[in-house]
Amino acid sequence: MEWRKFNPANYNQRYKQKRYYKSSDEKEKIKEKARKRYYDNKEAILEQQKEYKQNNKEKIKEQNRQYYERNKNKMNEYTRQYYHYQYSWGGDKKYHNNLLCIDVDLFRV
């Protein structure tokens, strides 16, 4: 069996639909079939991925740059929130990771 090329038009139809299974056995059979198909065609899939990356190196780089530009503020805000969370609940994880140091009076009603 020759590996089929990726078709974005079919992607939404095949993979984005919510699937309802009659039983968990049916779900497992489908997963097993997909797993088997992947392992049977693994070399072809990896070769196709490598070829795609080689042929579209500039396109991928541009998409990554655009993604970074679009989400720059969001990532900075997340990092800032994480920093405040980390230092308000016990400090740096490398040095202050003992939950026993938290005062239990905080949880009394």
C-alpha positions in Angstrom: 0.0 0.0 0.0 1.4 3.3 -1.0 1.2 6.1 1.6 -1.3 8.8 0.6 -0.3 12.5 0.5 -1.8 14.8 3.1 -4.9 16.6 1.8 -6.0 19.5 4.0 -9.5 19.5 2.6 -10.1 16.0 4.0 -8.4 16.7 7.3 -11.4 18.6 8.8 -13.8 16.0 7.6 -11.9 13.0 8.9 -10.3 14.2 12.1 -12.3 17.1 13.5 -15.6 15.3 13.7 -16.7 14.0 17.1 -16.9 10.3 17.0 -19.4 8.3 19.0 -18.6 4.7 19.6 -21.1 1.9 20.3 -18.7 0.3 22.9 -15.3 0.7 24.3 -14.2 -2.4 22.3 -15.1 -0.6 19.1 -13.0 2.4 20.1 -10.1 0.1 21.0 -10.3 -1.7 17.7 -10.3 1.5 15.7 -7.3 2.8 17.8 -5.5 -0.5 17.2 -6.2 -0.4 13.5 -4.8 3.2 13.3 -1.8 2.2 15.3 -1.1 -0.8 13.1 -1.5 1.4 10.0 1.0 3.9 11.4 3.6 1.2 12.3 3.2 -0.5 8.9 3.8 2.8 7.1 6.2 4.4 9.6 9.2 4.6 7.3 7.2 6.2 4.5 5.6 8.7 6.9 8.9 9.7 8.4 10.4 10.1 4.9 7.5 12.2 3.8 7.8 14.4 6.9 11.6 14.8 6.3 10.9 15.7 2.6 8.2 18.2 3.6 10.6 19.9 6.1 13.3 20.1 3.5 11.1 21.6 0.8 9.3 24.0 3.0 12.1 25.2 5.4 11.6 28.9 4.6 7.8 28.6 4.9 8.0 26.9 8.2 10.5 29.5 9.5 8.1 32.3 8.4 5.1 30.7 10.0 7.0 30.3 13.3 8.1 33.9 13.2 4.5 35.1 12.5 3.2 32.9 15.4 5.8 34.4 17.7 4.8 37.9 16.7 1.1 37.3 17.1 1.4 35.7 20.5 4.3 37.7 21.9 2.2 39.7 24.3 0.2 36.6 25.4 3.4 34.7 26.2 4.9 37.6 28.1 1.7 38.0 30.1 1.7 34.2 30.9 5.3 34.4 32.0 4.6 37.4 34.2 1.6 35.7 35.8 3.6 32.5 36.4 6.4 34.5 38.0 4.0 36.2 40.4 2.3 32.9 41.2 5.6 31.1 41.8 6.9 33.8 44.2 3.7 34.3 46.0 3.3 30.6 46.9 6.6 29.7 48.4 9.4 31.2 46.3 11.7 29.5 43.8 11.0 25.8 43.3 14.7 25.1 43.4 15.0 26.2 47.0 11.6 26.5 48.6 9.6 23.5 47.6 8.5 22.2 51.0 4.7 22.5 51.5 5.2 22.0 55.2 6.5 25.6 55.5 3.0 27.0 54.6 1.3 28.4 57.6 -1.9 26.3 58.3 -3.7 29.3 59.8 -4.3 30.5 56.2 -6.8 27.7 55.7 -8.9 28.1 58.9 -12.3 29.6 58.5 
